[in-house]
Amino acid sequence: MPYRNTVQAANDLAEGRIQMMLVAYAIVRPLVQAGKFKVLAFTASQRAAAMPEVPTAAEAGVPDLTLEGLAGVFGPRNLDARARERIAADITEVLRDPVIVERLTATGQVVNPGNAAEFNAAIEAQKAQAAETGKLLGITAAQ
């Protein structure tokens, strides 16, 4: 059943109207902590520190479900290299703050501040993975 609102889907899961969903842990964390439902696996390639007892999808026997959550900052293509490097350095500094790391980790996120090239490579890998999945399902890209 498609949902426009993942919070509503999470509530429907908690009430038993749907049986399973794939969603960011941060969205469902309060319901999980309240015992409304159980996390079966994380789609990341490594276990989440927030719930180290929960396996990854690969560990649970579904390696094709591995999908890293990506968060990053985008700017205009013609952004000055010095400005890009300064922004990246500022963000990396913030992501080294133990308080920030603790807060992000508690929501199931893996804090891994990389550089622009690593972020771009991760995006390209996920685009290729999505294209392959679409091909298997007979879905074509929008033009």
Backbone as JSON Lines, residues from 0, in Angstrom:
{"i":0,"aa":"M","n":[0.84,-1.17,0.0],"ca":[0.0,0.0,0.0],"c":[0.9,1.24,0.0]}
{"i":1,"aa":"P","n":[0.78,2.11,-0.97],"ca":[1.62,3.31,-0.99],"c":[1.1,4.35,0.0]}
{"i":2,"aa":"Y","n":[2.04,5.04,0.61],"ca":[1.72,6.1,1.57],"c":[2.39,7.38,1.13]}
{"i":3,"aa":"R","n":[1.72,8.48,1.34],"ca":[2.33,9.79,1.1],"c":[3.05,10.27,2.35]}
{"i":4,"aa":"N","n":[2.74,9.66,3.48],"ca":[3.24,10.12,4.75],"c":[3.77,8.92,5.53]}
{"i":5,"aa":"T","n":[5.08,8.86,5.73],"ca":[5.67,7.7,6.41],"c":[5.26,7.62,7.88]}
{"i":6,"aa":"V","n":[4.94,8.74,8.48],"ca":[4.49,8.71,9.87],"c":[3.15,7.98,9.95]}
{"i":7,"aa":"Q","n":[2.25,8.24,9.0],"ca":[0.97,7.53,8.99],"c":[1.19,6.04,8.76]}
{"i":8,"aa":"A","n":[2.11,5.7,7.88],"ca":[2.42,4.29,7.65],"c":[2.93,3.63,8.92]}
{"i":9,"aa":"A","n":[3.81,4.34,9.64],"ca":[4.33,3.8,10.91],"c":[3.2,3.6,11.91]}
{"i":10,"aa":"N","n":[2.28,4.54,11.97],"ca":[1.14,4.39,12.87],"c":[0.27,3.21,12.46]}
{"i":11,"aa":"D","n":[0.08,3.02,11.16],"ca":[-0.69,1.87,10.68],"c":[0.01,0.56,11.03]}
{"i":12,"aa":"L","n":[1.33,0.55,10.97],"ca":[2.08,-0.64,11.36],"c":[1.89,-0.91,12.86]}
{"i":13,"aa":"A","n":[1.99,0.13,13.65],"ca":[1.82,-0.02,15.1],"c":[0.43,-0.51,15.46]}
{"i":14,"aa":"E","n":[-0.57,-0.14,14.67],"ca":[-1.96,-0.54,14.93],"c":[-2.32,-1.85,14.24]}
{"i":15,"aa":"G","n":[-1.37,-2.44,13.49],"ca":[-1.62,-3.73,12.86],"c":[-2.38,-3.67,11.54]}
{"i":16,"aa":"R","n":[-2.53,-2.48,10.97],"ca":[-3.23,-2.35,9.68],"c":[-2.35,-2.74,8.51]}
{"i":17,"aa":"I","n":[-1.03,-2.66,8.7],"ca":[-0.07,-3.2,7.73],"c":[0.91,-4.07,8.51]}
{"i":18,"aa":"Q","n":[1.58,-4.96,7.83],"ca":[2.41,-5.94,8.51],"c":[3.9,-5.61,8.52]}
{"i":19,"aa":"M","n":[4.35,-4.82,7.56],"ca":[5.78,-4.54,7.46],"c":[5.98,-3.26,6.67]}
{"i":20,"aa":"M","n":[7.1,-2.58,6.93],"ca":[7.45,-1.41,6.14],"c":[8.95,-1.21,6.16]}
{"i":21,"aa":"L","n":[9.45,-0.51,5.17],"ca":[10.85,-0.13,5.08],"c":[10.88,1.38,5.29]}
{"i":22,"aa":"V","n":[11.56,1.81,6.37],"ca":[11.52,3.22,6.75],"c":[12.77,3.57,7.53]}
{"i":23,"aa":"A","n":[13.09,4.84,7.57],"ca":[14.22,5.31,8.38],"c":[13.91,5.09,9.86]}
{"i":24,"aa":"Y","n":[14.86,4.54,10.58],"ca":[14.68,4.26,12.01],"c":[14.31,5.53,12.77]}
{"i":25,"aa":"A","n":[14.86,6.66,12.4],"ca":[14.59,7.91,13.11],"c":[13.09,8.21,13.14]}
{"i":26,"aa":"I","n":[12.37,7.83,12.11],"ca":[10.93,8.1,12.03],"c":[10.15,7.21,13.0]}
{"i":27,"aa":"V","n":[10.57,5.96,13.13],"ca":[9.81,5.0,13.94],"c":[10.39,4.77,15.33]}
{"i":28,"aa":"R","n":[11.49,5.4,15.63],"ca":[12.17,5.17,16.91],"c":[11.24,5.28,18.13]}
{"i":29,"aa":"P","n":[10.39,6.32,18.23],"ca":[9.51,6.39,19.41],"c":[8.57,5.18,19.51]}
{"i":30,"aa":"L","n":[8.07,4.72,18.38],"ca":[7.17,3.57,18.39],"c":[7.91,2.27,18.73]}
{"i":31,"aa":"V","n":[9.13,2.16,18.27],"ca":[9.95,0.99,18.61],"c":[10.24,1.0,20.1]}
{"i":32,"aa":"Q","n":[10.64,2.15,20.62],"ca":[10.95,2.26,22.04],"c":[9.72,2.0,22.92]}
{"i":33,"aa":"A","n":[8.54,2.31,22.39],"ca":[7.31,2.07,23.13],"c":[6.84,0.62,22.99]}
{"i":34,"aa":"G","n":[7.59,-0.18,22.23],"ca":[7.23,-1.59,22.08],"c":[6.09,-1.84,21.12]}
{"i":35,"aa":"K","n":[5.79,-0.87,20.25],"ca":[4.67,-1.02,19.3],"c":[4.99,-1.98,18.16]}
{"i":36,"aa":"F","n":[6.26,-2.06,17.79],"ca":[6.68,-3.05,16.79],"c":[8.17,-3.27,16.87]}
{"i":37,"aa":"K","n":[8.64,-4.22,16.11],"ca":[10.03,-4.68,16.19],"c":[10.78,-4.37,14.89]}
{"i":38,"aa":"V","n":[12.02,-3.95,15.03],"ca":[12.89,-3.74,13.88],"c":[13.49,-5.11,13.52]}
{"i":39,"aa":"L","n":[13.3,-5.53,12.28],"ca":[13.81,-6.83,11.85],"c":[15.24,-6.76,11.35]}
{"i":40,"aa":"A","n":[15.59,-5.66,10.67],"ca":[16.93,-5.51,10.11],"c":[17.16,-4.07,9.71]}
{"i":41,"aa":"F","n":[18.43,-3.7,9.63],"ca":[18.83,-2.4,9.09],"c":[19.38,-2.64,7.69]}
{"i":42,"aa":"T","n":[19.09,-1.73,6.77],"ca":[19.54,-1.92,5.4],"c":[20.98,-1.48,5.17]}
{"i":43,"aa":"A","n":[21.58,-0.83,6.14],"ca":[22.97,-0.38,6.0],"c":[23.91,-1.59,5.98]}
{"i":44,"aa":"S","n":[25.13,-1.36,5.57],"ca":[26.12,-2.45,5.49],"c":[26.71,-2.79,6.85]}
{"i":45,"aa":"Q","n":[26.47,-1.94,7.84],"ca":[26.94,-2.25,9.19],"c":[25.8,-2.04,10.18]}
{"i":46,"aa":"R","n":[25.87,-2.73,11.3],"ca":[24.83,-2.61,12.32],"c":[24.79,-1.19,12.88]}
{"i":47,"aa":"A","n":[23.6,-0.78,13.29],"ca":[23.42,0.54,13.87],"c":[23.76,0.49,15.36]}
{"i":48,"aa":"A","n":[24.55,1.43,15.8],"ca":[24.93,1.49,17.22],"c":[23.72,1.67,18.12]}
{"i":49,"aa":"A","n":[22.65,2.27,17.6],"ca":[21.44,2.49,18.38],"c":[20.77,1.17,18.77]}
{"i":50,"aa":"M","n":[20.94,0.14,17.93],"ca":[20.35,-1.17,18.18],"c":[21.32,-2.24,17.69]}
{"i":51,"aa":"P","n":[22.42,-2.42,18.38],"ca":[23.44,-3.35,17.89],"c":[23.0,-4.81,17.81]}
{"i":52,"aa":"E","n":[21.91,-5.15,18.48],"ca":[21.41,-6.52,18.43],"c":[20.63,-6.82,17.14]}
{"i":53,"aa":"V","n":[20.26,-5.78,16.41],"ca":[19.49,-5.95,15.17],"c":[20.46,-6.18,14.02]}
{"i":54,"aa":"P","n":[20.27,-7.25,13.25],"ca":[21.19,-7.54,12.15],"c":[21.01,-6.59,10.98]}
{"i":55,"aa":"T","n":[21.99,-6.6,10.11],"ca":[21.83,-5.91,8.83],"c":[20.96,-6.81,7.94]}
{"i":56,"aa":"A","n":[20.45,-6.25,6.86],"ca":[19.65,-7.05,5.92],"c":[20.51,-8.19,5.37]}
{"i":57,"aa":"A","n":[21.78,-7.92,5.09],"ca":[22.67,-8.96,4.58],"c":[22.83,-10.08,5.6]}
{"i":58,"aa":"E","n":[23.02,-9.71,6.87],"ca":[23.15,-10.72,7.91],"c":[21.86,-11.52,8.08]}
{"i":59,"aa":"A","n":[20.73,-10.89,7.79],"ca":[19.43,-11.56,7.91],"c":[19.1,-12.4,6.68]}
{"i":60,"aa":"G","n":[20.02,-12.44,5.71],"ca":[19.82,-13.29,4.54],"c":[19.29,-12.58,3.31]}
{"i":61,"aa":"V","n":[19.24,-11.25,3.33],"ca":[18.73,-10.5,2.19],"c":[19.78,-9.46,1.76]}
{"i":62,"aa":"P","n":[20.9,-9.91,1.21],"ca":[21.97,-8.97,0.87],"c":[21.59,-7.93,-0.18]}
{"i":63,"aa":"D","n":[20.64,-8.26,-1.05],"ca":[20.25,-7.3,-2.08],"c":[19.45,-6.13,-1.51]}
{"i":64,"aa":"L","n":[19.08,-6.2,-0.24],"ca":[18.34,-5.12,0.4],"c":[19.28,-4.1,1.05]}
{"i":65,"aa":"T","n":[20.57,-4.28,0.91],"ca":[21.52,-3.34,1.49],"c":[21.45,-2.01,0.74]}
{"i":66,"aa":"L","n":[21.2,-0.97,1.49],"ca":[21.11,0.38,0.93],"c":[21.54,1.36,2.01]}
{"i":67,"aa":"E","n":[22.61,2.05,1.77],"ca":[23.12,3.01,2.74],"c":[22.27,4.27,2.71]}
{"i":68,"aa":"G","n":[22.0,4.79,3.88],"ca":[21.35,6.09,3.96],"c":[22.39,7.16,3.72]}
{"i":69,"aa":"L","n":[22.11,8.07,2.84],"ca":[23.06,9.14,2.53],"c":[22.48,10.49,2.93]}
{"i":70,"aa":"A","n":[23.29,11.3,3.52],"ca":[22.91,12.68,3.81],"c":[24.09,13.55,3.42]}
{"i":71,"aa":"G","n":[23.82,14.61,2.74],"ca":[24.9,15.48,2.31],"c":[24.39,16.85,1.96]}
{"i":72,"aa":"V","n":[25.3,17.7,1.61],"ca":[24.97,19.07,1.25],"c":[25.29,19.26,-0.23]}
{"i":73,"aa":"F","n":[24.33,19.81,-0.93],"ca":[24.52,20.08,-2.36],"c":[24.58,21.59,-2.58]}
{"i":74,"aa":"G","n":[25.3,21.97,-3.59],"ca":[25.4,23.38,-3.95],"c":[25.41,23.5,-5.46]}
{"i":75,"aa":"P","n":[25.5,24.71,-5.93],"ca":[25.53,24.91,-7.39],"c":[26.8,24.29,-8.0]}
{"i":76,"aa":"R","n":[26.68,23.84,-9.23],"ca":[27.82,23.21,-9.92],"c":[29.04,24.12,-9.99]}
{"i":77,"aa":"N","n":[28.79,25.41,-10.11],"ca":[29.9,26.35,-10.27],"c":[30.38,26.95,-8.94]}
{"i":78,"aa":"L","n":[30.08,26.3,-7.83],"ca":[30.52,26.78,-6.52],"c":[32.04,26.82,-6.48]}
{"i":79,"aa":"D","n":[32.56,27.93,-6.03],"ca":[34.0,28.12,-5.93],"c":[34.62,27.0,-5.09]}
{"i":80,"aa":"A","n":[35.73,26.45,-5.54],"ca":[36.39,25.33,-4.84],"c":[36.75,25.69,-3.4]}
{"i":81,"aa":"R","n":[37.21,26.92,-3.18],"ca":[37.55,27.31,-1.8],"c":[36.31,27.35,-0.9]}
{"i":82,"aa":"A","n":[35.21,27.83,-1.46],"ca":[33.97,27.86,-0.68],"c":[33.5,26.44,-0.37]}
{"i":83,"aa":"R","n":[33.58,25.56,-1.37],"ca":[33.19,24.16,-1.18],"c":[34.05,23.51,-0.09]}
{"i":84,"aa":"E","n":[35.35,23.74,-0.13],"ca":[36.25,23.15,0.86],"c":[35.98,23.72,2.26]}
{"i":85,"aa":"R","n":[35.67,25.0,2.34],"ca":[35.38,25.62,3.64],"c":[34.09,25.05,4.22]}
{"i":86,"aa":"I","n":[33.07,24.92,3.4],"ca":[31.79,24.35,3.86],"c":[32.01,22.92,4.32]}
{"i":87,"aa":"A","n":[32.74,22.14,3.54],"ca":[33.01,20.75,3.9],"c":[33.78,20.66,5.22]}
{"i":88,"aa":"A","n":[34.76,21.53,5.41],"ca":[35.54,21.53,6.65],"c":[34.66,21.89,7.84]}
{"i":89,"aa":"D","n":[33.78,22.87,7.66],"ca":[32.87,23.26,8.75],"c":[31.93,22.11,9.12]}
{"i":90,"aa":"I","n":[31.39,21.45,8.13],"ca":[30.48,20.33,8.39],"c":[31.22,19.18,9.06]}
{"i":91,"aa":"T","n":[32.4,18.88,8.58],"ca":[33.2,17.81,9.18],"c":[33.5,18.13,10.64]}
{"i":92,"aa":"E","n":[33.8,19.38,10.94],"ca":[34.07,19.78,12.32],"c":[32.84,19.55,13.19]}
{"i":93,"aa":"V","n":[31.68,19.93,12.7],"ca":[30.44,19.73,13.46],"c":[30.19,18.24,13.69]}
{"i":94,"aa":"L","n":[30.46,17.43,12.66],"ca":[30.22,15.99,12.77],"c":[31.25,15.26,13.62]}
{"i":95,"aa":"R","n":[32.22,15.98,14.13],"ca":[33.17,15.4,15.09],"c":[32.78,15.73,16.53]}
{"i":96,"aa":"D","n":[31.78,16.59,16.7],"ca":[31.32,16.96,18.03],"c":[30.62,15.74,18.65]}
{"i":97,"aa":"P","n":[31.11,15.27,19.8],"ca":[30.52,14.07,20.42],"c":[29.02,14.18,20.7]}
{"i":98,"aa":"V","n":[28.53,15.37,21.02],"ca":[27.1,15.54,21.27],"c":[26.3,15.31,19.99]}
{"i":99,"aa":"I","n":[26.79,15.86,18.89],"ca":[26.11,15.68,17.6],"c":[26.17,14.22,17.19]}
{"i":100,"aa":"V","n":[27.32,13.6,17.31],"ca":[27.47,12.19,16.96],"c":[26.52,11.33,17.78]}
{"i":101,"aa":"E","n":[26.43,11.61,19.08],"ca":[25.54,10.84,19.95],"c":[24.08,10.99,19.52]}
{"i":102,"aa":"R","n":[23.68,12.18,19.19],"ca":[22.29,12.43,18.78],"c":[21.97,11.74,17.45]}
{"i":103,"aa":"L","n":[22.88,11.82,16.52],"ca":[22.66,11.17,15.22],"c":[22.68,9.65,15.36]}
{"i":104,"aa":"T","n":[23.61,9.14,16.12],"ca":[23.73,7.7,16.32],"c":[22.48,7.14,16.99]}
{"i":105,"aa":"A","n":[21.89,7.88,17.91],"ca":[20.69,7.43,18.6],"c":[19.52,7.22,17.64]}
{"i":106,"aa":"T","n":[19.55,7.89,16.5],"ca":[18.47,7.74,15.52],"c":[18.79,6.69,14.47]}
{"i":107,"aa":"G","n":[19.82,5.89,14.71],"ca":[20.17,4.82,13.79],"c":[21.11,5.21,12.68]}
{"i":108,"aa":"Q","n":[21.59,6.43,12.71],"ca":[22.48,6.89,11.65],"c":[23.92,6.52,11.95]}
{"i":109,"aa":"V","n":[24.67,6.33,10.9],"ca":[26.1,6.08,11.01],"c":[26.79,7.36,10.57]}
{"i":110,"aa":"V","n":[27.53,7.96,11.47],"ca":[28.2,9.23,11.17],"c":[29.53,8.91,10.51]}
{"i":111,"aa":"N","n":[29.65,9.29,9.26],"ca":[30.84,8.99,8.48],"c":[31.12,10.16,7.55]}
{"i":112,"aa":"P","n":[31.64,11.26,8.1],"ca":[31.86,12.42,7.25],"c":[32.98,12.15,6.24]}
{"i":113,"aa":"G","n":[32.58,12.02,5.02],"ca":[33.56,11.79,3.96],"c":[33.78,13.06,3.18]}
{"i":114,"aa":"N","n":[34.46,12.9,2.06],"ca":[34.7,14.07,1.21],"c":[33.75,14.05,0.02]}
{"i":115,"aa":"A","n":[33.83,15.08,-0.79],"ca":[32.91,15.22,-1.93],"c":[33.03,14.06,-2.9]}
{"i":116,"aa":"A","n":[34.23,13.59,-3.15],"ca":[34.42,12.48,-4.09],"c":[33.78,11.19,-3.55]}
{"i":117,"aa":"E","n":[33.91,10.94,-2.25],"ca":[33.3,9.75,-1.65],"c":[31.77,9.84,-1.7]}
{"i":118,"aa":"F","n":[31.25,11.01,-1.42],"ca":[29.8,11.22,-1.47],"c":[29.28,11.0,-2.89]}
{"i":119,"aa":"N","n":[29.98,11.57,-3.86],"ca":[29.58,11.4,-5.26],"c":[29.63,9.93,-5.66]}
{"i":120,"aa":"A","n":[30.66,9.21,-5.25],"ca":[30.78,7.79,-5.57],"c":[29.63,7.0,-4.95]}
{"i":121,"aa":"A","n":[29.25,7.34,-3.74],"ca":[28.14,6.65,-3.07],"c":[26.83,6.92,-3.8]}
{"i":122,"aa":"I","n":[26.63,8.15,-4.23],"ca":[25.42,8.49,-4.98],"c":[25.38,7.7,-6.29]}
{"i":123,"aa":"E","n":[26.49,7.67,-7.01],"ca":[26.54,6.93,-8.28],"c":[26.28,5.44,-8.06]}
{"i":124,"aa":"A","n":[26.82,4.87,-6.98],"ca":[26.59,3.45,-6.69],"c":[25.11,3.2,-6.42]}
{"i":125,"aa":"Q","n":[24.47,4.1,-5.69],"ca":[23.05,3.91,-5.41],"c":[22.19,4.12,-6.65]}
{"i":126,"aa":"K","n":[22.59,5.04,-7.51],"ca":[21.87,5.21,-8.78],"c":[21.96,3.94,-9.61]}
{"i":127,"aa":"A","n":[23.13,3.33,-9.65],"ca":[23.31,2.09,-10.42],"c":[22.47,0.96,-9.81]}
{"i":128,"aa":"Q","n":[22.46,0.89,-8.48],"ca":[21.67,-0.13,-7.79],"c":[20.17,0.07,-8.09]}
{"i":129,"aa":"A","n":[19.7,1.31,-8.04],"ca":[18.3,1.59,-8.32],"c":[17.97,1.27,-9.77]}
{"i":130,"aa":"A","n":[18.87,1.58,-10.69],"ca":[18.65,1.27,-12.11],"c":[18.54,-0.23,-12.32]}
{"i":131,"aa":"E","n":[19.39,-0.99,-11.65],"ca":[19.35,-2.46,-11.78],"c":[18.05,-3.02,-11.22]}
{"i":132,"aa":"T","n":[17.62,-2.49,-10.09],"ca":[16.36,-2.93,-9.5],"c":[15.2,-2.59,-10.43]}
{"i":133,"aa":"G","n":[15.22,-1.38,-10.97],"ca":[14.19,-0.98,-11.92],"c":[14.16,-1.89,-13.14]}
{"i":134,"aa":"K","n":[15.33,-2.23,-13.63],"ca":[15.41,-3.12,-14.79],"c":[14.8,-4.49,-14.46]}
{"i":135,"aa":"L","n":[15.12,-5.02,-13.31],"ca":[14.56,-6.32,-12.89],"c":[13.05,-6.27,-12.77]}
{"i":136,"aa":"L","n":[12.52,-5.11,-12.38],"ca":[11.08,-4.97,-12.2],"c":[10.36,-4.45,-13.45]}
{"i":137,"aa":"G","n":[11.12,-4.16,-14.51],"ca":[10.53,-3.67,-15.74],"c":[10.14,-2.2,-15.67]}
{"i":138,"aa":"I","n":[10.78,-1.46,-14.78],"ca":[10.51,-0.03,-14.63],"c":[11.51,0.74,-15.45]}
{"i":139,"aa":"T","n":[11.05,1.7,-16.22],"ca":[11.97,2.51,-17.02],"c":[12.1,3.91,-16.41]}
{"i":140,"aa":"A","n":[13.23,4.5,-16.62],"ca":[13.51,5.83,-16.08],"c":[12.65,6.87,-16.78]}
{"i":141,"aa":"A","n":[12.25,7.88,-16.03],"ca":[11.51,9.0,-16.6],"c":[12.42,9.77,-17.53]}
{"i":142,"aa":"Q","n":[11.87,10.3,-18.57],"ca":[12.66,11.07,-19.53],"c":[12.44,12.54,-19.36]}
